[in-house]
Amino acid sequence: MNILKSIINSVKNFGKNTSTEKRRDRFTAKQIQLDDLAEELNLLLEGKTDFNFIGITANEYDSLFFVRNDRNFNVEFRALKKIQLPYLELLEQFASKHNINFETEKLDRIPYLSLKTNTSITETVDLAKRIQKEVFGNNDNTIYKVIP
């Protein structure tokens, strides 16, 4: 629950994030492909990020968050916009199909899904690739913004 509050606060403070680059007096998010996600997750494990999670998005409705769970990760999705609501059900179906435990809750009327994966960096990257492909229709060449 505190993670969602942290995300909301981080959006407000986006310009202060270490994973942003200053360009022409404005800040833009760091861009990666899924093959680069392992490096970002490693930075998270090393405590070199602002929070105990990071997220990726290619188009603002396919946002996945990777939450540190000791030396492993859980994956979360938040439906901050109406366009994201149908993906909650698709992600629940994905989790059921792959025998992944999950919880769906609401915090301040914002629904979110937490996949209780407790996966290593390699497993988390593989899972992110499957979710992005099967649920959101993205591929290995898709460019993602790192958030926050």
C-alpha positions in Angstrom: 0.0 0.0 0.0 2.8 2.4 0.8 4.3 1.6 -2.6 1.3 3.2 -4.4 1.6 6.3 -2.3 5.4 6.4 -3.1 4.6 6.2 -6.8 2.1 9.0 -6.6 4.6 11.1 -4.7 7.4 10.2 -7.1 5.4 11.4 -10.0 5.2 14.8 -8.3 8.9 14.8 -7.8 9.8 13.2 -11.1 12.4 15.8 -12.0 14.5 14.9 -8.9 14.9 11.3 -9.9 18.4 9.9 -10.5 17.2 7.9 -13.5 16.4 11.0 -15.4 18.5 13.0 -17.7 18.4 16.8 -18.1 17.8 17.9 -21.6 17.1 21.5 -22.6 15.8 22.5 -19.1 13.4 19.6 -18.8 13.8 16.0 -17.6 13.2 12.9 -19.6 13.0 9.4 -18.3 15.8 6.9 -19.0 14.9 4.6 -21.9 15.6 0.9 -22.0 14.6 -2.3 -23.8 13.6 -5.4 -21.7 17.1 -6.9 -22.2 18.4 -3.9 -20.1 15.9 -4.5 -17.3 18.4 -6.7 -15.4 20.8 -3.8 -15.0 18.0 -1.6 -13.6 16.9 -4.3 -11.2 20.5 -4.7 -10.1 20.7 -1.0 -9.3 17.5 -1.4 -7.3 19.1 -4.2 -5.3 22.2 -2.1 -4.7 20.0 0.7 -3.3 20.9 3.0 -6.1 17.3 4.1 -6.8 15.1 6.5 -5.0 12.6 3.9 -3.8 12.4 0.1 -3.2 10.8 -0.3 -6.6 11.1 0.8 -10.3 8.7 0.7 -13.1 8.7 0.6 -16.9 6.2 1.8 -19.5 6.2 2.1 -23.2 2.9 3.8 -23.7 1.6 4.7 -20.2 -1.0 1.9 -20.0 1.5 -1.0 -19.9 3.2 0.1 -16.7 4.8 -2.6 -14.7 6.4 -2.0 -11.3 9.1 -4.2 -9.8 9.1 -4.2 -6.1 12.1 -5.3 -4.1 11.4 -8.2 -1.8 14.7 -8.8 0.0 17.0 -10.1 -2.8 14.0 -10.9 -5.1 11.1 -9.1 -6.7 7.3 -9.0 -6.9 5.6 -7.4 -9.9 2.8 -4.9 -9.6 0.4 -3.1 -11.9 -1.8 0.0 -11.0 -4.7 1.2 -13.0 -4.2 4.9 -12.7 -6.2 5.6 -15.9 -9.5 4.2 -17.2 -7.7 2.8 -20.3 -5.7 0.5 -17.9 -8.7 -1.1 -16.2 -9.2 -4.0 -18.7 -5.6 -5.0 -18.2 -6.3 -5.9 -14.5 -8.5 -8.8 -15.6 -6.0 -9.8 -18.3 -3.2 -9.8 -15.7 -5.3 -11.9 -13.3 -5.9 -14.4 -16.1 -2.2 -14.4 -16.9 -1.3 -15.0 -13.3 -3.9 -17.9 -13.0 -2.7 -19.4 -16.2 0.9 -19.4 -15.0 0.1 -20.4 -11.3 1.3 -17.1 -9.9 -0.2 -16.0 -6.6 -1.7 -12.5 -6.8 -3.7 -9.9 -4.8 -6.0 -7.3 -6.2 -6.8 -4.3 -4.0 -7.7 -0.7 -4.1 -5.9 2.2 -2.5 -7.5 5.6 -2.6 -9.9 4.1 -5.2 -7.0 3.1 -7.5 -7.1 -0.6 -8.2 -3.8 -2.4 -8.3 -2.6 -6.0 -8.8 0.3 -7.5 -7.0 1.9 -10.6 -8.4 3.6 -12.4 -5.5 6.4 -13.9 -7.6 9.4 -13.5 -5.3 11.6 -14.0 -8.4 15.3 -13.4 -9.0 16.5 -10.8 -11.5 16.7 -13.3 -14.4 13.3 -14.7 -13.6 11.8 -11.2 -13.2 13.1 -10.2 -16.6 11.7 -13.3 -18.2 8.3 -12.7 -16.5 8.3 -9.1 -17.6 8.9 -10.2 -21.2 6.0 -12.7 -21.1 3.7 -10.2 -19.5 4.6 -7.4 -22.0 4.1 -9.8 -24.9 1.1 -11.8 -23.8 -0.9 -9.0 -22.0 0.2 -5.8 -23.6 1.3 -6.9 -27.1 4.8 -5.5 -26.8 7.9 -7.2 -28.1 11.7 -7.4 -27.4 12.3 -4.2 -29.5 9.8 -2.1 -27.6 11.4 1.0 -25.9 10.4 1.6 -22.3 10.7 4.6 -20.0 12.1 3.8 -16.5 9.8 5.2 -13.8 10.5 6.7 -11.2 
